[in-house]
Amino acid sequence: MEDFGNDALLQQLREVFFEESEEGLARMEAILVEATDGQPLAAEDINSMFRVMHSIKGGAGTIGLNGVVRVAHAAESFLDDARDGEVEIGDEDRSRLLRILDELGVLIQAAKTGEEADEAPGIALAEELGGGSGEPIGKGSSAGGEGKQRLRVRLNPKPGLMDSGNDPYRLLLELDEMVGFDVRVDHAALPPLRDLDPSELFLSWELDTKAPIETEEVAEIFSWIDDLAEIEIGPIPVQKRERTAAAAAGGPSAAPGATSSSIRVQLSKVDRLMNLVGELVITQSMLSQLTASDDGRSSERWLQGLSQLQRNTRDLQESVMGIRMVPMSFLFSRFPRMVRDLAIQLDKKVKLLIQGETNELDRTLVEQLSDPLVHLVRNAIDHGLETTAERASSGKKEEGQISLRAFQQGDKMIVEVRDDGKGIDHERVRTKAIEKGLLEPDQELPRDSILQLLFEPGFSTAAQVSDLSGRGVGLDVVRRNIQAIGGTLEIDSKLGTGTTFTLKLPLTLAITDGQLVRISDETFVVPVLSIVESVQRSRVDFTMLPNGRFVTEFRGQQVPVVDGGEALGLRFAPQTDEARTFVIVEDGGRCLALGVDELLGQQQVVVKNLEENFERVHGISGATILGDGKVALILEVSELGGLRVVPSEVAA
């Protein structure tokens, strides 16, 4: 690969290529997966896939990924034949194309990480399609003797061509070696020396080949820059024929002046901006506290300025959060292919329904949500859905259905994974729990609590162990991963009807609304989203269970009572019988009465991760800096009072 003399520029080109290639492969995969079996692909879909392969081939050649070039060229040749109607893309061809996408993904990922990868499997798959050897047409080669003629090439570079890493001089040399040419240079656009930008090209060329040559051979040479320059190829002296980037790729020309409505932003830059917003929020909190403690001499302008600062802080926060937000389609788009492959592997008919993919979630959360969702969907196909014969015998449609649904509810994103399979046998779960010693034989639990046993480590009811699931490793990890990002996981199932997993997630982890509370002499933060209500309770309102724990009635149910000071190790002395404030908090559908000494008010807090600078602390999800500069710990309500353990004592 030629050294462009600018490592930073080359690295930037590589990053752009990796991003665009991943997007292109995902787009092409979606077309192939969504196509109806037995039906021909639409012409626009074939054109779209051709453009993807054309772009990947060109970009890979620019940065020297010859293996990717060969595989992409072979696939591009097949798609070009399909565009011309010479071949028809059948179901087997779609499967091969999907495997080619996998191989290209492996090659591109290897290039991204600096590893070696073998392009032979991808080329072999392309040859099965009839895509040729995978070698692009180059100098010294010819597509045949027919249709050769002397050609005129007009080459007018666009601004930014040199920034792409391409050098027209190399292309002109290649054409000269192949056939030779006479050249005329147009320097009319050359500016005065003082205005000359050395990174831009101001010359254009008109080339007349000295010998006959195929138009396709010349077009192949300049295909590397066909979207970075105005290229016209035609016979001499016939009127020039326009060949824009869009025409070369088989699609309509772009509208003049059309621009992209989106930009790529490095996550590190957004994180830096988010930290600045966090500091602004802290400053606003400090000013608020100064105002609250003032002796009344604050001027009206000071109050107005503070009010304006609050509005600006909120607006800036929302704007920055908007940058971090990505649509759920960013996550959901990978599942059609996965469901298709698993259905073939398990010999099941499966239909995937996706709803709410336009709803947006913090990108960090989306990335951490990927593995849990993959596991839930795999489980639904493997365990949840019956075989075709079983569904037919039970009067169901042969085609099972998996539903992925996302919708916003208040300040939370709800994601549902639902199947219309056989459901979960509660009695079988109960029997398995007794075998594992999780339940006593005579112990009775509500149906909801029985289902919670599925999240116990190593718990599985699978009759067979497969390479997909059934080893008892998974649901407990899924719940732990969801809880690690501040979410909850609930399960509901009805035998013979199906199972639904419901994930409740915060929209972002960076800034949240918190209720300040005093416990002993320390200030803590309880996330507002976890709070159901604040109540006054005294000891006469408590009921002691045989194990010594207390419960109190709240909205018709008995909820555990936990003294915040004792749970956090701040005090151990028994409290008086006087009425105290209890914050009713909820996690995963369960409530807890948390005893605090005082409610201090609500405010937005900037969440800081403790694990980065200290270690994981049970019952604490993070920390924040208050307006007076003190650090307040943020409570993880699901870890207080054993909310993550099935409350069998309460159920009894």
TIKOLBA-582878 format. One line per 5 residues: number of its first residue (from 0); their letters; for each residue z, x, y negated of C-alpha. Coordinates in steps of 0.02 Angstrom, whole numbers, plus 50000, padded with zeros to 5 digits. Layout:
N
NUM> a> Z:X:Y  ...
END
This chain:
652
0> medfg> 50000:50000:50000  49954:50066:49829  50094:50116:49714  50082:50011:49557  50197:50127:49463
5> ndall> 50320:49991:49422  50453:49960:49554  50536:49822:49454  50371:49728:49437  50331:49748:49621
10> qqlre> 50503:49684:49668  50477:49535:49554  50309:49499:49636  50390:49507:49808  50525:49384:49758
15> vffee> 50398:49262:49687  50292:49279:49844  50440:49246:49959  50492:49091:49862  50317:49019:49849
20> seegl> 50279:49057:50032  50436:48969:50092  50393:48818:49986  50213:48819:50049  50263:48833:50232
25> armea> 50387:48690:50210  50253:48583:50127  50129:48618:50266  50260:48585:50400  50299:48416:50322
30> ilvea> 50114:48368:50329  50100:48415:50513  50263:48331:50565  50231:48170:50470  50054:48151:50540
35> tdgqp> 50033:48008:50664  49999:48061:50844  49821:48027:50897  49760:48001:50718  49654:48125:50619
40> laaed> 49730:48210:50469  49676:48153:50297  49553:48265:50206  49676:48297:50064  49809:48351:50190
45> insmf> 49688:48477:50266  49642:48540:50093  49826:48557:50048  49862:48659:50205  49709:48767:50171
50> rvmhs> 49773:48802:49995  49942:48853:50066  49864:48977:50187  49745:49040:50052  49890:49073:49933
55> ikgga> 49997:49157:50066  49854:49270:50117  49819:49320:49938  50000:49348:49893  50035:49447:50052
60> gtigl> 49885:49559:50017  49948:49592:49841  50112:49664:49904  50040:49747:50059  50098:49631:50200
65> ngvvr> 49947:49659:50310  50020:49570:50461  50046:49412:50360  49869:49429:50291  49793:49436:50466
70> vahaa> 49888:49285:50533  49862:49182:50375  49675:49225:50371  49652:49169:50551  49738:49003:50516
75> esfld> 49643:48985:50353  49477:49007:50444  49520:48866:50565  49573:48752:50422  49413:48796:50330
80> dardg> 49313:48738:50481  49417:48579:50483  49378:48550:50298  49192:48565:50337  49207:48441:50480
85> eveig> 49160:48571:50612  49324:48545:50708  49452:48406:50717  49638:48443:50713  49713:48361:50867
90> dedrs> 49893:48343:50923  49890:48509:51017  49816:48595:50865  49957:48525:50758  50084:48598:50878
95> rllri> 49997:48768:50873  49990:48763:50684  50177:48727:50680  50208:48878:50792  50097:48982:50677
100> ldelg> 50208:48927:50532  50359:48987:50632  50276:49155:50662  50231:49173:50478  50410:49128:50434
105> vliqa> 50470:49268:50549  50350:49394:50472  50394:49345:50294  50581:49348:50331  50563:49519:50411
110> aktge> 50473:49583:50256  50609:49507:50150  50746:49600:50244  50647:49761:50271  50634:49739:50460
115> eadea> 50485:49761:50576  50403:49609:50657  50256:49588:50776  50110:49486:50709  50025:49479:50880
120> pgial> 50101:49310:50932  50040:49229:50770  49865:49301:50786  49857:49246:50969  49903:49069:50918
125> aeelg> 49772:49072:50781  49640:49132:50906  49686:48985:51017  49640:48874:50870  49473:48963:50853
130> ggsge> 49524:49054:50695  49442:49219:50744  49522:49390:50756  49627:49372:50602  49535:49508:50508
135> pigkg> 49477:49457:50333  49297:49494:50288  49294:49662:50201  49182:49805:50152  49057:49859:50280
140> ssagg> 49056:49689:50364  48936:49546:50351  48942:49363:50393  48762:49369:50453  48588:49400:50386
145> egkqr> 48549:49224:50331  48576:49167:50152  48584:49342:50079  48520:49364:49903  48551:49468:49749
150> lrvrl> 48698:49394:49655  48766:49396:49478  48956:49403:49459  49043:49368:49295  49225:49424:49292
155> npkpg> 49337:49378:49145  49522:49419:49174  49655:49298:49113  49813:49354:49020  49945:49415:49143
160> lmdsg> 49827:49477:49278  49898:49653:49274  50075:49584:49285  50029:49513:49457  50004:49688:49526
165> ndpyr> 49816:49666:49550  49693:49794:49482  49513:49733:49455  49454:49914:49462  49496:49921:49649
170> lllel> 49394:49763:49679  49245:49831:49583  49250:49991:49686  49252:49889:49846  49099:49789:49792
175> demvg> 49011:49950:49739  49041:50029:49910  48973:49874:49997  48813:49843:49901  48813:49932:49733
180> fdvrv> 48786:49845:49567  48726:49861:49387  48862:49822:49262  48870:49758:49083  49038:49764:48993
185> dhaal> 49087:49637:48861  49218:49708:48740  49207:49571:48608  49387:49520:48641  49455:49696:48615
190> pplrd> 49581:49690:48470  49615:49825:48340  49711:49974:48408  49871:49924:48318  49868:49755:48408
195> ldpse> 49822:49823:48579  49939:49774:48720  49921:49906:48858  49981:49782:48990  49836:49662:48958
200> lflsw> 49649:49668:48995  49527:49629:48855  49363:49676:48941  49251:49565:49047  49108:49616:49161
205> eldtk> 48940:49550:49218  48883:49627:49382  48711:49615:49465  48712:49671:49646  48577:49798:49692
210> apiet> 48546:49724:49864  48555:49551:49943  48728:49496:50001  48812:49338:50061  48900:49239:49923
215> eevae> 49052:49220:50038  49070:49408:50054  49079:49431:49867  49195:49282:49847  49310:49357:49980
220> ifswi> 49328:49517:49880  49380:49426:49722  49485:49293:49810  49638:49400:49777  49626:49360:49591
225> ddlae> 49531:49195:49590  49677:49108:49505  49705:49252:49385  49530:49270:49316  49375:49169:49276
230> ieigp> 49253:49214:49414  49073:49153:49418  48958:49197:49564  48775:49145:49573  48602:49206:49617
235> ipvqk> 48497:49301:49493  48431:49228:49378  48489:49054:49428  48613:48966:49312  48789:49022:49347
240> rerta> 48897:48926:49468  49079:48897:49420  49207:48950:49548  49382:48914:49487  49540:48946:49584
245> aaaag> 49553:48763:49629  49372:48757:49689  49396:48912:49795  49544:48828:49877  49447:48668:49910
250> gpsaa> 49529:48557:49782  49493:48483:49612  49509:48590:49458  49673:48577:49368  49677:48478:49208
255> pgats> 49660:48585:49052  49824:48635:48980  49922:48572:49131  50089:48659:49148  50229:48653:49274
260> ssirv> 50374:48539:49234  50499:48651:49321  50553:48833:49318  50643:48946:49441  50813:49007:49384
265> qlskv> 50908:49144:49473  51071:49076:49538  51166:49229:49473  51113:49187:49295  51168:49007:49315
270> drlmn> 51334:49064:49387  51359:49176:49236  51323:49030:49122  51444:48923:49220  51581:49053:49197
275> lvgel> 51550:49049:49009  51564:48860:49011  51726:48879:49105  51795:48990:48969  51741:48864:48839
280> vitqs> 51834:48727:48932  51990:48836:48934  51973:48866:48746  51957:48681:48715  52115:48652:48818
285> mlsql> 52208:48781:48713  52156:48696:48551  52207:48528:48621  52379:48595:48661  52397:48671:48488
290> tasdd> 52355:48503:48413  52480:48413:48524  52620:48534:48478  52580:48537:48291  52712:48473:48170
295> grsse> 52590:48354:48088  52515:48475:47960  52346:48484:48048  52206:48442:47931  52080:48305:47962
300> rwlqg> 51943:48436:47973  52037:48524:48113  52045:48363:48212  51863:48324:48180  51814:48499:48234
305> lsqlq> 51914:48482:48393  51830:48316:48429  51660:48395:48405  51709:48541:48517  51758:48420:48653
310> rntrd> 51591:48331:48642  51494:48494:48642  51594:48558:48790  51556:48402:48890  51370:48407:48844
315> lqesv> 51355:48592:48885  51445:48567:49050  51330:48425:49101  51176:48525:49052  51230:48675:49153
320> mgirm> 51277:48567:49301  51104:48491:49292  51029:48665:49316  51131:48692:49472  51089:48523:49546
325> vpmsf> 50949:48510:49675  50882:48354:49760  50941:48315:49936  50760:48333:49991  50793:48520:49977
330> lfsrf> 50906:48495:50129  50829:48345:50216  50653:48419:50223  50697:48530:50370  50748:48388:50485
335> prmvr> 50581:48303:50526  50521:48461:50614  50688:48486:50701  50696:48306:50762  50517:48315:50824
340> dlaiq> 50548:48475:50924  50712:48412:50999  50634:48246:51048  50496:48340:51141  50622:48456:51222
345> ldkkv> 50733:48312:51282  50587:48197:51323  50649:48062:51206  50560:47955:51078  50648:47975:50911
350> klliq> 50609:47908:50738  50690:47989:50587  50726:47886:50432  50772:47977:50270  50842:47886:50119
355> getne> 50910:47947:49953  50826:48117:49955  50806:48111:49766  50995:48111:49738  51056:48279:49674
360> ldrtl> 51197:48392:49731  51259:48564:49680  51148:48694:49763  51297:48790:49830  51358:48634:49919
365> veqls> 51184:48596:49986  51173:48768:50065  51344:48753:50145  51303:48578:50205  51153:48635:50306
370> dplvh> 51240:48693:50466  51358:48543:50482  51214:48421:50460  51106:48513:50586  51246:48501:50714
375> lvrna> 51274:48315:50683  51088:48276:50700  51071:48379:50859  51223:48292:50930  51151:48122:50886
380> idhgl> 50988:48160:50978  51067:48245:51128  51222:48137:51155  51198:47984:51046  51024:47924:51093
385> ettae> 50988:47864:51269  50836:47913:51369  50683:47802:51358  50723:47723:51527  50905:47691:51479
390> rassg> 50854:47608:51315  50726:47499:51404  50853:47443:51534  50978:47395:51398  50850:47293:51302
395> kkeeg> 50826:47417:51159  50667:47486:51086  50607:47640:51180  50606:47736:51016  50780:47786:50959
400> qislr> 50820:47799:50775  50912:47933:50677  50951:47892:50496  50994:48018:50359  51054:47932:50201
405> afqqg> 51124:48002:50039  51191:47904:49892  51310:47935:49747  51474:47842:49738  51573:47881:49581
410> dkmiv> 51596:48069:49571  51557:48094:49755  51399:48111:49858  51401:48012:50019  51293:48074:50163
415> evrdd> 51277:47968:50320  51209:48023:50489  51180:47868:50595  51103:47837:50765  51069:47675:50859
420> gkgid> 51117:47751:51026  51248:47711:51156  51398:47740:51044  51562:47822:51094  51668:47756:51236
425> hervr> 51844:47750:51164  51923:47739:51336  51831:47892:51395  51891:47987:51242  52069:47928:51276
430> tkaie> 52059:47982:51458  51994:48152:51409  52133:48172:51281  52263:48134:51414  52184:48263:51529
435> kglle> 52195:48392:51391  52375:48348:51349  52336:48281:51177  52406:48109:51221  52541:48043:51336
440> pdqel> 52477:47922:51470  52579:47777:51399  52540:47817:51216  52434:47691:51123  52328:47734:50972
445> prdsi> 52215:47631:50858  52029:47650:50890  52005:47750:50730  52139:47875:50780  52060:47894:50953
450> lqllf> 51896:47942:50873  51986:48074:50769  52025:48164:50932  51842:48214:50942  51878:48338:50803
455> epgfs> 52010:48430:50905  51956:48608:50951  51869:48617:51119  51862:48428:51141  51703:48362:51223
460> taaqv> 51659:48212:51330  51487:48277:51379  51453:48256:51565  51337:48407:51563  51335:48567:51465
465> sdlsg> 51165:48603:51387  51096:48733:51269  51109:48603:51131  51285:48537:51146  51425:48488:51262
470> rgvgl> 51526:48649:51260  51665:48578:51154  51622:48690:51008  51560:48602:50856  51640:48447:50783
475> dvvrr> 51801:48536:50740  51700:48672:50655  51594:48541:50567  51747:48456:50495  51825:48623:50445
480> niqai> 51665:48675:50354  51655:48508:50264  51837:48519:50212  51809:48698:50152  51692:48631:50017
485> ggtle> 51812:48494:49965  51734:48356:50070  51791:48239:50207  51711:48185:50371  51736:48013:50447
490> idskl> 51669:47939:50607  51637:47759:50659  51563:47705:50825  51533:47548:50924  51493:47556:51109
495> gtgtt> 51313:47508:51142  51268:47502:50957  51278:47679:50890  51380:47804:50792  51394:47845:50607
500> ftlkl> 51463:48005:50531  51504:47989:50346  51522:48144:50237  51603:48126:50067  51570:48274:49954
505> pltla> 51610:48322:49775  51456:48336:49666  51510:48512:49614  51649:48637:49649  51649:48721:49478
510> itdgq> 51739:48598:49363  51841:48446:49413  51958:48317:49337  52139:48350:49381  52308:48264:49365
515> lvris> 52441:48388:49309  52608:48364:49396  52774:48455:49388  52857:48501:49551  53023:48591:49527
520> detfv> 52986:48708:49382  52802:48735:49422  52644:48644:49366  52516:48595:49495  52349:48504:49489
525> vpvls> 52305:48357:49600  52117:48317:49602  52094:48147:49524  51967:48100:49658  52106:48113:49788
530> ivesv> 52228:47999:49695  52240:47815:49741  52390:47766:49635  52556:47826:49565  52712:47727:49617
535> qrsrv> 52901:47731:49601  52998:47740:49763  53180:47771:49813  53258:47808:49981  53290:47624:50015
540> dftml> 53101:47603:50021  53084:47729:50162  53087:47704:50350  53138:47848:50463  53036:47878:50621
545> pngrf> 53110:47947:50783  53043:48120:50742  53140:48122:50578  52989:48095:50463  52988:47958:50332
550> vtefr> 52856:47826:50295  52843:47697:50159  52739:47540:50143  52587:47544:50031  52460:47404:50023
555> gqqvp> 52508:47338:50193  52509:47503:50286  52641:47633:50325  52602:47801:50245  52695:47966:50272
560> vvdgg> 52813:48025:50135  52813:48208:50087  52920:48290:49954  52807:48409:49857  52944:48537:49830
565> ealgl> 52988:48546:50015  52804:48551:50070  52770:48696:49953  52932:48789:49991  53002:48770:49815
570> rfapq> 53162:48680:49865  53255:48624:50019  53401:48526:49950  53396:48337:49983  53348:48231:49833
575> tdear> 53455:48095:49756  53436:47910:49794  53365:47877:49621  53187:47814:49608  53057:47953:49598
580> tfviv> 52872:47963:49561  52758:47972:49710  52572:48004:49698  52476:47913:49835  52337:48030:49887
585> edggr> 52198:47999:50012  52097:48110:50127  51978:48052:50261  52038:47873:50250  52222:47918:50269
590> clalg> 52353:47907:50134  52506:48010:50093  52647:47980:49970  52675:48147:49881  52839:48160:49788
595> vdell> 52829:48245:49617  52954:48268:49477  52844:48220:49331  52667:48168:49286  52603:48279:49145
600> gqqqv> 52432:48205:49107  52251:48228:49154  52124:48357:49100  51968:48446:49159  52006:48606:49251
605> vvknl> 51898:48756:49295  51917:48793:49480  51947:48975:49524  51939:49034:49705  52099:49114:49768
610> eenfe> 52019:49194:49921  51909:49309:49817  52059:49397:49739  52204:49353:49854  52199:49258:50019
615> rvhgi> 52190:49084:50093  52349:48986:50054  52392:48831:50156  52401:48676:50047  52312:48761:49900
620> sgati> 52125:48743:49869  52114:48852:49714  52188:48887:49543  52152:48855:49361  52207:48921:49191
625> lgdgk> 52295:48797:49079  52286:48786:48891  52444:48890:48869  52371:49030:48976  52478:48994:49128
630> valil> 52403:48980:49302  52418:48814:49394  52379:48797:49578  52265:48656:49637  52336:48561:49785
635> evsel> 52235:48531:49943  52303:48360:49984  52229:48355:50159  52341:48501:50211  52503:48425:50146
640> gglrv> 52611:48328:50266  52495:48349:50415  52356:48235:50356  52236:48329:50467  52337:48287:50622
645> vpsev> 52322:48116:50704  52479:48022:50644  52522:47952:50814  52703:47930:50763  52651:47814:50622
650> aa> 52533:47719:50736  52674:47691:50860
END
